[in-house]
Amino acid sequence: MRRKDREVTDINDILDILQKCDVCRIAFFDNEYPYILPLNFGYVYENDVIKLYFHGAKEGKKLQLIKNNPKVAFEMDCSHKLITGKKACDYTMEYESICGTGVIEILDEDQTEYALTQIMKQYSDQYSFEFDERYLKAVSVLQLTVKQINGKRLHRSH
């Protein structure tokens, strides 16, 4: 990373940023150009490994791309605040972000409720949820096992 003064390396700080984010953008391999999607997500951190969870339709381009090549990149960001200045070049933006790579897989149906629970935890202060069986059968769930991750932030004192 070029700007070492903005680098976030401590896993607890990375998890703090991850918790603040509400969208994860995933880049898939797709022939000539990457295919990127913004997705809601949940996560767990166990045994020094971050796993991200997503849900979606049971068919479509995303699932086909995963079957073709499960290696992906991801990005999420939060804590945006514009810092103004007297001149255009004095402007900057406060932010926190995470980028990384990993391997994504389509989970078996018996893991749907667990994955959806992790997603719900990201957006709620609850820890257990009730799911309608019809919806559990109607979605596919994905797990991205993070292989590499780094964080970056800029906070200016005011």
QUIZIKA-V503878 format. One line per field, one symbol per residue. ss: DSSP state (A for helix, B for strand, O for the rest). phi: phi as a letter, one per 30 degrees, with the letter a starting at -180 (. if undefined). burial: 1 if it has 9 or more other C-alpha atoms within 8 Angstrom, else 0. Layout:
# QUIZIKA-V503878
ss = ???
phi = ???
burial = ???
This chain:
# QUIZIKA-V503878
ss = OOOAAABBOOAAAAAAAAAAOOOBBBBBOOOOOOBBBBBOOBBBBBOOBBBBBBBBOOOOAAAAAAAAOOBBBBBBBBBBBBBOOOOAAAOBBBBBBBBBBBBBBBOOAAAAAAAAAAAAAAAOOOOOOOOOAAAAAAOBBBBBBBBBBBBBBBOOOO
phi = .dcddcdccdeddddddedddbbcccccdbhdbdccbdbdababbbhibcbcbbbaddbkdeddddddaddbcbabbahdadccbdcedddabdabbbbabaccbdddedcdddddddddddcbcdbbbccdeddddcccbbbcddcbbbbaabbcdc
burial = 00000011000011001100111111111000010000111110000001111110000000111100011111111100000000000010111111111111111000111011111111000000000000010011111111001111110000
